[in-house]
Amino acid sequence: MRIIRPEALDSAARAVEAGELVIVPTARWYMICADASNADASGSIFKGKKRPSAKSLAYVAPSLAVCDQHFHLSDEARRLAESFWPGDLALLLPWRSSEDASRHASVGSPALTTVAPGVLGELAARAKVPIAATTANISGDAGPDDLGPAIALDEVHAFLAASGLRVSVLVDGGVCPAANHMTIVDCFTPETKLVRTGLVHQRAVAAALGREIRAS
């Protein structure tokens, strides 16, 4: 495994294109990434994280324009995207075609979709393949000693040892300061609903929509 600085991100993009796994920092946590259209690469993440197959990975779009090519955005979904992307908000969106849904089966349908800031967003912009991402931690490990997803390199190494995953490139971004989740909004159902609160506050979502929003 190569440990690189964010300035050398092109090598991480080439690794993902080659079907390998990479780990990158965000303000929230370290994220493990794969080619969203590569079933073997994405599947290895599910296996290593012990992640239920029904709990899909996130699709990281390089821009709202690219997101528009693959997903249907309701008026409210577009309002949220324009207000908070790139940022710490993800939307559950329907694919534009069954071909897209099939090609990105690891992302699921509806797809958890975001345009990310920082290194993760830059990776999505530089890679010639679609990026699937999830937090660097073992799924379902919520015991009293569970720290949650990795926020520092030593925690990333502990995750890799526990998961047995082989990662080609680890981007060293230091300590991730927020240690909190993305906010998730369901824009797939007829009524836009808040699925999970996170760094984007419920009040901010409501202000962008111009109405109160209830949790699902």
Protein Blocks (a to p, Z undefined) as FASTA:
>chain_A
ZZddfklmmmmmmmmmnopacddddfkbccddddfklmklmmmmmmmnopafklccdddd
fbfklmmmmpccdfklmmmmmmmpgcjddcddddfbfklmmmmmmnopaddddddehjll
mmmmmpcbdcdddddddehiacfklgbjafbfklmmmmmmmnopacfbdcdebjafklpa
cddddfkbmbdcdfbgcfbcfklmmmmnopacddZZ
